[in-house]
Amino acid sequence: MRQVGAAGVLLLLLAGCRTDPALHSQRTGPGQYRLTVDRCHAIDRDQLQRDLRGLADQACPNGAGSLEAVESVPSRQGSLFGECLRSGALRADVRCR
């Protein structure tokens, strides 16, 4: 019975946690993507911009252009126990070369 209780607590913890950073790319047109990075433990905006650049490089295998329309967006990171005290998120558009 104790193992069942421990397994239940572990499932609750896993359900509340999110990957860090959460990286999303959505194709908006031929060679165009809208990128979003969301970090639970964001140090500063530069870190989020580096994440965006890395995501752009992944989305564009032949190279990515400059990040355009970079904007802060509300972070969706969080958990049941609120350990994401410094969360942050950025969104940008990129065109592939």
N, C-alpha and C positions, 0 to 999 in steps of 0.2 A: 504494500500500500504506500510506503514511503517513496518508492521509486516512481509511482504514478504521480504523486504530488510534486516531486522534483522535476519530472518531465513536463508537468503542466506549467510550472514556473519558468522553465527554459523556453517553452513555446511562447509564453507571454512576452518574454524578453526579446526573442527573435522576431515576433510580430511587431514589436514597437521599434526596432532598429531599422535603419535604412543604410544603404551603401554610401560610402563617403569617398569621393564625391559622386553624386548622381549626374551622369552625363547623358544628354539627349540631343540627337540631331534629327531634324525633320526636313525632308526634301520639299522645297517650295517651288522649284522649277528646274529646267535643265541646268545642271551644274551649280545650283543655288541651294543653300541650306540655312535653316534657322537653328542655331545652336543654343543650348541652355546648360549651364553648369550650376550645381547646387551643392554646397559643402556644409556639413554639420560643424566642422571645426575650421572655419575660414580665418586665416591669419590677417589678410588684407586684400584689397581689390587687385593688386598685382598678381597674387596667387590665383585668383579666379580668372584673370585674363590669361595667365599661362595655361590654365586648364582649358580655356576656350581655344587657344592657339593649338594645343595638342589635339583637341577634338576636331578642329578644322583640318589638321593634317591627316587625321584618320578618315574623315569624310571625303577628302579630295586626294586620291592616290597620285595624281599628276601635279600636285601642289595647290595650295590655297592662296587666294588673294588676301588683301587686308580685311580685318574685321570691321564691319560697318554697323552703324546703329546700335552700338554697345549701350545697354541700359541695365540698371539694377531692377530686379524683380523680387517679389516676396519669396523667401525661402520656404520650401515645402518639407525641409528636413525636420525631424523631430522624433520623439519617442514617447513612450508611456511615462517615463520618469524625467523628462525635460533635460537630458544631458547635453543638448545642443545649445550651448549658451552663446556661441559666436557664429551662428549660421549666416550664410550669405549666398546670394545667387545673382548671376549675370546672364543676359541673353544678347546674342549678336547674330548678324547675318553675314554670310560669306559666299563669295563666288569662286568656283574652282577655275583653275587655268586650263 
